[in-house]
């Protein structure tokens, strides 16, 4: 089975989330904080799982812009200047699976490391 393909990507008017609709009928609202803290960029993910960085203090981050990258991804530019993540369709589809649960788990991970999301 092929991966879901986005049929619509829309930035919320308050710039705090990205709504993604997929050709399999799913729709997800992805919070800007989650998208920023789990950016697929090397800056956040590193070059191996051991290099992954926890990014705290992004509860109020906004998405400044959404830029298409070919026909396979978008680049998100955030209000804090981060712009190096390329969000492929498969990555977005994965994030669309329980985004609130993912955000909650991320915040728990921050707390365990002595960091805060605010």
Residue pairs with C-beta under 8 A, 6 or more apart in sequence:
3 89
3 90
3 93
4 22
4 23
4 24
4 26
4 89
4 93
4 96
5 22
5 23
5 89
6 20
6 21
6 22
6 23
6 89
6 92
7 21
7 22
7 23
8 19
8 20
8 21
9 18
9 19
9 20
9 21
9 66
9 74
9 92
10 18
10 19
10 20
11 18
11 19
11 63
11 65
11 66
12 18
12 19
12 29
14 62
15 32
15 62
15 63
15 64
15 79
16 31
16 32
16 62
16 63
17 29
17 30
17 31
17 32
17 63
18 29
18 30
18 32
18 35
18 63
18 66
18 76
19 27
19 28
19 29
19 30
20 27
20 28
20 30
20 92
20 96
21 27
22 93
22 96
26 96
28 95
28 96
28 99
29 99
30 92
30 95
30 96
30 99
31 99
31 100
31 103
32 58
32 61
32 62
32 63
32 78
33 58
33 59
33 61
33 103
33 117
34 95
34 99
34 102
34 103
34 106
35 63
35 76
35 78
35 85
35 87
35 95
36 55
36 58
36 61
36 76
36 78
36 80
36 82
37 44
37 54
37 55
37 58
37 106
37 117
38 44
38 95
38 102
38 106
39 45
39 55
39 76
39 82
39 84
39 85
40 85
40 86
40 87
40 88
40 91
41 82
41 84
41 85
41 86
42 84
43 53
43 82
43 84
44 52
44 53
44 55
44 85
45 51
45 52
45 53
46 52
46 53
54 109
54 110
54 113
54 115
56 110
56 115
56 116
56 117
57 115
57 116
57 117
57 118
58 80
58 117
59 117
59 118
60 118
61 78
61 79
61 80
62 78
62 79
63 76
63 77
63 78
63 79
64 77
64 78
64 79
65 76
65 77
66 74
66 75
66 76
66 77
67 74
67 75
67 76
67 77
68 74
68 75
69 75
69 86
72 88
72 89
73 86
73 87
73 88
73 89
73 91
74 86
74 87
74 92
75 83
75 85
75 86
75 87
76 83
76 85
76 87
77 83
87 95
95 102
106 117
107 117
110 116
110 117
